[in-house]
């Protein structure tokens, strides 16, 4: 994991080109197969949308050897890009998008780990009392499934694994 030393609630005001350069550097350094970020339109929060836009541009530029030429890391392009599709935007995205495929990942075996992770991020979740007061919260975003929009081809209808199209 890499932290870019960005302040919460200020990412939307960062210089997009500099942010893209920083993300390209991380992509080239760690060489991920898959990048998961927020969608520029459906991120839900201005910071999420801004980092999603920058990560999408970085995904596109990371394989370009002319981009960020001073980097000590060679050009590298991840194979797949996905956007988190918040439960609140699912219906809207399905209605507005020409591409109807959504990757539906079953997380039932790791749902309790997700709840523990959310609880450890108290600055973001204290405003959600049920998350803290209930051993098995029934919040709409705590279901057995998480949804992702594929950001690059190939698009596979009824995909259930973010690594399904990865070439080994």
C-alpha positions in Angstrom: 0.0 0.0 0.0 1.2 3.5 -0.8 0.0 6.7 0.7 0.2 9.8 -1.4 0.0 12.1 1.6 -3.2 13.7 0.4 -5.6 15.3 2.9 -9.2 14.1 3.2 -11.7 16.5 1.6 -9.0 18.2 -0.5 -8.2 15.7 -3.3 -10.7 17.4 -5.7 -8.5 20.5 -5.5 -5.2 18.8 -6.3 -3.5 19.4 -9.6 -4.8 16.5 -11.7 -1.6 16.2 -13.8 0.6 15.9 -10.7 -1.8 13.4 -9.1 -1.7 11.3 -12.3 2.1 11.3 -12.3 2.2 10.1 -8.7 -0.3 7.3 -9.4 1.6 6.3 -12.5 4.8 6.0 -10.4 3.0 3.7 -8.0 1.5 1.6 -10.8 5.0 1.2 -12.3 6.5 0.4 -9.0 4.1 -2.3 -7.8 2.9 -3.6 -11.2 -0.7 -4.6 -10.2 -2.7 -6.9 -12.4 -5.9 -5.1 -11.5 -6.6 -1.6 -10.4 -9.8 -0.8 -8.4 -10.8 2.8 -8.0 -13.9 5.0 -8.0 -15.8 6.1 -11.0 -15.5 9.7 -11.9 -19.3 10.1 -12.0 -20.5 7.5 -9.5 -17.9 7.9 -6.8 -20.3 9.4 -4.4 -17.9 12.0 -2.8 -15.9 14.7 -4.6 -12.6 13.1 -3.3 -13.7 9.7 -4.6 -14.6 11.1 -8.0 -11.3 13.1 -8.2 -9.1 10.1 -7.3 -11.1 7.9 -9.7 -10.5 10.3 -12.5 -6.8 10.5 -11.8 -6.4 6.7 -11.4 -8.3 6.2 -14.7 -5.9 8.6 -16.5 -2.9 6.9 -14.7 -4.1 3.5 -15.8 -4.2 4.7 -19.4 -0.8 6.5 -19.2 1.1 4.0 -17.1 2.1 1.9 -20.2 3.3 4.9 -22.2 7.0 5.1 -22.0 7.0 8.8 -23.0 4.8 9.7 -20.0 6.7 10.5 -16.8 10.1 9.9 -18.5 12.1 10.8 -15.3 10.6 7.8 -13.5 13.1 5.1 -12.4 10.3 2.6 -13.0 9.7 1.3 -16.5 6.4 1.6 -18.3 3.8 -0.9 -17.1 0.1 -1.2 -17.8 -2.2 -3.2 -15.5 -4.5 -5.6 -17.3 -7.8 -4.5 -15.8 -9.5 -1.5 -14.4 -12.6 -1.6 -12.2 -14.7 1.0 -10.6 -16.5 0.4 -7.3 -20.2 0.6 -7.9 -21.8 1.7 -4.7 -25.1 0.0 -3.9 -26.9 3.5 -4.0 -25.8 4.0 -7.7 -26.4 0.5 -9.0 -29.9 1.2 -10.5 -28.9 4.6 -11.8 -25.8 3.1 -13.6 -27.8 0.2 -15.1 -30.4 2.7 -16.4 -27.9 5.2 -17.8 -25.2 2.9 -19.1 -25.2 1.4 -22.5 -22.9 -1.3 -21.2 -25.1 -3.3 -18.8 -22.4 -5.7 -17.4 -21.6 -5.4 -13.8 -19.1 -7.6 -12.0 -20.9 -9.1 -9.0 -18.5 -10.5 -6.4 -19.7 -12.8 -3.6 -18.0 -11.6 -0.4 -20.1 -13.6 2.0 -17.0 -15.4 3.4 -15.3 -12.1 4.1 -18.2 -9.9 5.1 -17.3 -10.0 8.8 -13.7 -8.9 7.9 -15.2 -6.0 6.0 -17.3 -5.0 9.0 -14.2 -5.1 11.2 -12.3 -3.0 8.7 -15.1 -0.4 8.6 -15.1 -0.3 12.4 -11.4 0.3 12.4 -11.9 3.4 10.2 -13.9 5.2 12.9 -13.4 8.7 11.4 -15.5 7.6 8.4 -18.1 5.4 10.2 -19.0 6.9 13.5 -22.0 8.6 11.9 -23.4 5.1 11.2 -24.6 3.9 14.7 -25.9 0.6 13.5 -22.4 -0.4 12.4 -21.2 0.0 16.0 -24.3 -1.0 17.9 -25.1 -4.3 16.2 -23.0 -7.4 15.9 -24.7 -8.2 12.5 -25.6 -4.8 11.0 -28.2 -4.9 8.2 -27.0 -1.8 6.4 -27.6 -1.7 2.6 -23.9 -1.6 1.8 -23.2 -4.7 4.0 -24.6 -7.4 1.8 -23.0 -10.6 0.5 -22.2 -9.0 -2.8 -20.1 -6.1 -4.0 -20.4 -4.6 -7.5 -17.8 -3.3 -9.9 -17.9 -1.7 -13.3 -15.3 -2.9 -15.8 -13.3 0.1 -17.0 -11.6 -1.5 -20.0 -12.3 -4.4 -22.4 -13.0 -7.2 -22.5 -16.4 -6.8 -21.0 -17.8 -10.0 -19.7 -21.5 -10.3 -18.9 -22.1 -11.9 -15.5 -18.5 -11.7 -14.5 -18.0 -12.7 -10.8 -14.2 -12.4 -10.3 -12.0 -9.3 -10.8 -9.2 -11.6 -12.0 -11.3 -13.6 -14.5 -9.7 -12.0 -17.6 -6.2 -11.8 -16.2 -3.5 -13.5 -18.3 -1.0 -15.3 -16.2 
